[in-house]
């Protein structure tokens, strides 16, 4: 009879292996995809917050410098290290991490159906103000200003010479190279750095939305005597001295229109709005983006409903392997010790099978095919940097998920092994509790 019961227990053991496999899989998906901590951990593991400054920002600077639509008078690549230092000071990696973790804490509960709304605002005004202070300290007062000085002198010379062609008569024939050389002789670096600080101080309230306009003019008159100007204009052009003074008074005039000409009026307006109010994202923004697809919003709501239901009933899934273990225990043993021993032994065996299954699936069916899920061919610059880091995050995430599944199997193996040890102790305890009469063997009867 006992052999028949063992025979009936065998298919239940096979069923339990498959049940445990899928219950562990579903539980791990819930513990990762549905948990903000999972995404936060992936960002730290992939070192994304330092990647922003070490790889992404240099690629962005190169692309901006190469984009001819941005009329930027400074060679950004020459001061790339200083720009990155400014960015790190204004928004350090710890700030990026805090902002990202705040976003996941707001968004993920909505996605998995634990909340019906969310709202997250990324504050930018303080970052811009800190960046302005860092630019003045790191760039304008640092070694990087040598490069900026040369670029700005060339830019001022070009702007002023172009205006001079309209204001001064042909007799005052001053070439651009002559004027640029004159500027280098008469404009000290420290003075120009102070003027650029003035531009930053004037423009900052406009950029942050605290003012609707700004104007700052670099006046070169204080750097030129009449004799120096007349030498530049040429003999016999004394009548044009006042005109030359007017040109120097507005050698470089920066206004809100200057920013619009450099970056585009719409772009400047959008930047100002985002800096003033911060970047805000709510469930309504998400739904509006999905509404472009006729089934997007409906699919989101259906998914949220199913995910929430599944998460709330997850504990019921674990009842099935528990019931199977109880059934196997009753089929395998006659006494409570035997039944308990069977249950724990089967748990240990099934957990081992589940562990091996996840190990083989990851090493042979997953890892070889997700090495580069984002194709890197034909990518360069910022896109290449993002794709490479994206591949790293995806690989880490999948490895993390399978690692969690294997750990759950290990925990069950430990539970099974500990249970077997406990049953063994139970047997020993029972033996030690027997009476001396039960332990003493009976004397053989004498034969007559």
HELIX and SHEET records of a PDB file:
HELIX    1   1 UNK A    2  UNK A   32  1                                  31    
HELIX    2   2 UNK A   36  UNK A   45  1                                  10    
HELIX    3   3 UNK A   48  UNK A   51  1                                   4    
HELIX    4   4 UNK A   52  UNK A   56  3                                   5    
HELIX    5   5 UNK A   57  UNK A   66  1                                  10    
HELIX    6   6 UNK A   76  UNK A   79  5                                   4    
HELIX    7   7 UNK A   80  UNK A   90  1                                  11    
HELIX    8   8 UNK A   93  UNK A  111  1                                  19    
HELIX    9   9 UNK A  125  UNK A  134  1                                  10    
HELIX   10  10 UNK A  135  UNK A  140  3                                   6    
HELIX   11  11 UNK A  145  UNK A  167  1                                  23    
HELIX   12  12 UNK A  176  UNK A  186  1                                  11    
HELIX   13  13 UNK A  189  UNK A  207  1                                  19    
HELIX   14  14 UNK A  221  UNK A  223  5                                   3    
HELIX   15  15 UNK A  226  UNK A  233  1                                   8    
HELIX   16  16 UNK A  238  UNK A  240  5                                   3    
HELIX   17  17 UNK A  241  UNK A  249  1                                   9    
HELIX   18  18 UNK A  256  UNK A  263  1                                   8    
HELIX   19  19 UNK A  265  UNK A  277  1                                  13    
HELIX   20  20 UNK A  283  UNK A  290  1                                   8    
HELIX   21  21 UNK A  296  UNK A  312  1                                  17    
HELIX   22  22 UNK A  314  UNK A  332  1                                  19    
HELIX   23  23 UNK A  336  UNK A  360  1                                  25    
HELIX   24  24 UNK A  361  UNK A  366  3                                   6    
HELIX   25  25 UNK A  367  UNK A  369  5                                   3    
HELIX   26  26 UNK A  381  UNK A  432  1                                  52    
HELIX   27  27 UNK A  436  UNK A  439  1                                   4    
SHEET    1   A 2 UNK A 119  UNK A 122  0                                        
SHEET    2   A 2 UNK A 279  UNK A 282 -1                                        
SHEET    1   B 2 UNK A 215  UNK A 218  0                                        
SHEET    2   B 2 UNK A 252  UNK A 255 -1                                        
END                                                                             
